[in-house]
């Protein structure tokens, strides 16, 4: 998974990058909050973000707030890294929109477990978003067939969305998975064929 790592300390940045790479992630580096926010505004922004809390310029908490106020609010998993371990510091970071809070110095296995949790959550969110889009498309499809349809009282053609008139079966086939198999009902058979049989007799 693509992961954004925003860390101004070069030693910590190299260390965490090496860990993430070992775990199979593609790492995008940012040396500060301004650079991190610029990455998150790109067309292919990472879904998993690791932010150092204290950075020059825009700090990690502010980047976190900006992400939560953006269109990516529900698609991004944010982990804050910090040496500030007081309870109020943790609460402050989480209230800013972070999903997790890792205190330095941390153990390698702890960070790996928290990153794995983030990857799992991002996967679930993506699957849920895809399902919601499918359901919305299905609802829209159904509503199309449930709306009021302008139909000619004589030839029974339906006026479509392009203001063109088309046969009922054509309209339904274009707006559903239904297929038509033509036949004759008894009434139409009697109307159109009985006279011909009588004349032949």
C-alpha positions as CSV (number, residue, x, y, z in Angstrom):
1,X,0.0,0.0,0.0
2,X,1.1,3.6,-0.7
3,X,2.0,5.3,2.6
4,X,2.8,8.9,3.2
5,X,5.5,9.4,5.9
6,X,5.8,13.0,7.1
7,X,8.8,13.3,9.5
8,X,11.2,16.3,9.7
9,X,13.9,14.4,11.6
10,X,16.1,12.7,8.9
11,X,17.2,9.8,11.2
12,X,13.7,8.9,12.2
13,X,12.5,9.4,8.6
14,X,15.1,6.9,7.2
15,X,14.4,4.4,10.0
16,X,10.6,4.4,9.6
17,X,10.9,4.4,5.8
18,X,13.1,1.3,5.9
19,X,10.6,-0.5,8.2
20,X,7.7,0.4,5.9
21,X,9.6,-0.7,2.8
22,X,10.5,-4.0,4.5
23,X,6.8,-4.6,5.1
24,X,6.1,-4.2,1.4
25,X,4.7,-0.7,1.4
26,X,5.4,2.1,-1.2
27,X,6.6,5.0,0.8
28,X,6.1,8.7,-0.1
29,X,8.3,11.0,1.9
30,X,7.5,14.5,3.2
31,X,10.0,16.5,5.3
32,X,7.3,18.7,6.8
33,X,3.6,19.4,7.2
34,X,3.5,21.7,4.1
35,X,4.9,19.0,1.9
36,X,2.6,16.4,3.4
37,X,-0.4,18.5,2.7
38,X,0.7,19.1,-0.9
39,X,1.0,15.3,-1.4
40,X,-2.5,14.8,0.0
41,X,-3.9,17.2,-2.5
42,X,-2.6,15.2,-5.4
43,X,-4.7,13.0,-7.6
44,X,-3.4,9.7,-6.2
45,X,-3.0,10.6,-2.5
46,X,-2.0,7.8,-0.1
47,X,-4.8,6.3,2.0
48,X,-2.5,5.6,4.9
49,X,-0.7,8.6,6.4
50,X,1.9,8.6,9.2
51,X,2.5,12.1,10.6
52,X,5.1,13.4,13.1
53,X,3.1,15.6,15.4
54,X,5.8,18.4,15.8
55,X,7.1,19.7,12.5
56,X,8.2,23.1,11.3
57,X,5.5,25.2,9.6
58,X,2.3,23.1,9.5
59,X,2.4,20.5,12.2
60,X,1.0,17.0,12.1
61,X,-2.2,17.9,14.0
62,X,-3.0,20.7,11.5
63,X,-2.4,18.3,8.6
64,X,-4.7,15.8,10.3
65,X,-7.4,18.5,10.6
66,X,-7.1,19.5,7.0
67,X,-7.4,15.9,5.8
68,X,-10.5,15.4,7.9
69,X,-12.0,18.6,6.4
70,X,-11.3,17.5,2.8
71,X,-13.1,15.1,0.5
72,X,-10.7,12.4,1.6
73,X,-12.0,12.5,5.2
74,X,-13.5,9.1,5.3
75,X,-10.9,7.4,3.1
76,X,-7.7,8.1,4.9
77,X,-6.2,6.4,7.9
78,X,-3.9,8.7,10.0
79,X,-1.3,7.7,12.5
80,X,0.3,10.4,14.6
81,X,3.9,9.8,15.8
82,X,5.1,11.8,18.8
83,X,7.2,11.9,21.9
84,X,4.4,13.6,23.8
85,X,2.8,10.9,25.9
86,X,0.6,12.7,28.3
87,X,-3.1,11.6,28.3
88,X,-4.2,15.1,27.2
89,X,-1.7,14.9,24.3
90,X,-3.2,11.6,23.1
91,X,-6.7,12.9,23.5
92,X,-5.8,16.1,21.6
93,X,-4.4,14.2,18.7
94,X,-7.3,11.8,18.4
95,X,-9.8,14.7,18.6
96,X,-8.0,16.4,15.7
97,X,-8.9,13.4,13.6
98,X,-6.1,10.9,14.0
99,X,-7.1,7.2,14.0
100,X,-4.1,6.1,16.0
101,X,-1.4,7.6,18.2
102,X,2.1,6.1,18.5
103,X,4.5,7.4,21.2
104,X,8.3,7.6,20.5
105,X,10.4,5.6,21.1
106,X,8.3,2.8,19.8
107,X,9.1,-0.9,19.1
108,X,9.2,-2.1,15.5
109,X,6.6,-4.7,16.1
110,X,4.2,-2.2,17.6
111,X,4.4,0.1,14.6
112,X,4.0,-2.9,12.2
113,X,0.8,-4.0,14.1
114,X,-0.6,-0.5,14.0
115,X,0.2,-0.1,10.3
116,X,-1.4,-3.5,9.6
117,X,-4.5,-2.3,11.4
118,X,-4.6,0.8,9.2
119,X,-4.2,-1.3,6.0
120,X,-7.1,-3.5,7.1
121,X,-9.3,-0.5,7.9
122,X,-8.5,1.2,4.6
123,X,-9.4,-2.0,2.7
124,X,-12.7,-2.3,4.6
125,X,-13.5,1.3,3.8
126,X,-12.7,0.9,0.1
127,X,-14.9,-2.2,-0.1
128,X,-17.7,-0.5,1.7
129,X,-17.5,2.6,-0.6
130,X,-17.6,0.3,-3.6
131,X,-20.6,-1.5,-2.3
132,X,-22.4,1.8,-1.6
133,X,-21.7,3.0,-5.2
134,X,-23.2,-0.3,-6.5
135,X,-26.3,0.1,-4.3
136,X,-26.7,3.8,-5.4
137,X,-26.5,2.8,-9.0
138,X,-29.0,0.0,-8.5
139,X,-31.4,2.4,-6.7
140,X,-31.1,4.9,-9.5
141,X,-31.7,2.2,-12.1
142,X,-34.9,1.1,-10.3
143,X,-36.1,4.7,-9.9
144,X,-35.7,5.2,-13.7
145,X,-38.3,2.5,-14.3
146,X,-40.6,3.6,-11.5
147,X,-40.9,7.2,-12.6
148,X,-43.7,8.7,-14.7
149,X,-43.2,7.7,-18.4
150,X,-44.6,9.8,-21.2
151,X,-46.4,7.3,-23.5
152,X,-48.3,7.9,-26.7
153,X,-51.9,7.0,-26.3
154,X,-52.2,5.7,-29.8
155,X,-48.9,3.9,-30.8
156,X,-47.8,3.3,-27.2
157,X,-44.3,4.6,-27.8
158,X,-42.4,6.1,-24.9
159,X,-40.5,9.4,-24.9
160,X,-37.0,8.8,-23.6
161,X,-34.5,11.2,-21.9
162,X,-33.4,12.5,-25.3
163,X,-36.9,13.5,-26.2
164,X,-37.1,10.8,-28.9
165,X,-40.0,8.3,-29.1
166,X,-39.2,4.6,-29.0
167,X,-41.0,1.3,-28.7
168,X,-42.0,0.1,-25.3
169,X,-39.8,-3.0,-25.6
170,X,-36.8,-0.9,-26.7
171,X,-37.2,1.5,-23.8
172,X,-37.4,-1.3,-21.2
173,X,-34.5,-3.2,-22.7
174,X,-32.4,-0.1,-22.5
175,X,-33.3,0.5,-18.8
176,X,-33.3,-3.0,-17.4
177,X,-32.0,-6.5,-17.9
178,X,-35.3,-7.7,-19.4
179,X,-35.3,-9.3,-22.8
180,X,-38.4,-9.8,-25.0
181,X,-39.7,-12.9,-26.7
182,X,-42.6,-12.0,-29.1
183,X,-45.7,-14.0,-29.3
184,X,-49.5,-13.7,-29.7
185,X,-52.1,-13.4,-27.0
186,X,-55.4,-15.2,-27.7
187,X,-57.3,-11.9,-28.3
188,X,-54.8,-10.7,-30.9
189,X,-54.8,-14.1,-32.5
190,X,-58.5,-14.0,-32.9
191,X,-58.5,-10.5,-34.2
192,X,-55.7,-10.9,-36.8
193,X,-55.8,-14.5,-37.9
194,X,-59.3,-16.0,-37.3
195,X,-60.8,-14.1,-40.3
196,X,-58.0,-15.3,-42.6
197,X,-58.6,-18.9,-41.6
198,X,-62.4,-18.5,-42.2
199,X,-61.8,-17.0,-45.6
200,X,-59.4,-19.9,-46.5
201,X,-62.0,-22.4,-45.5
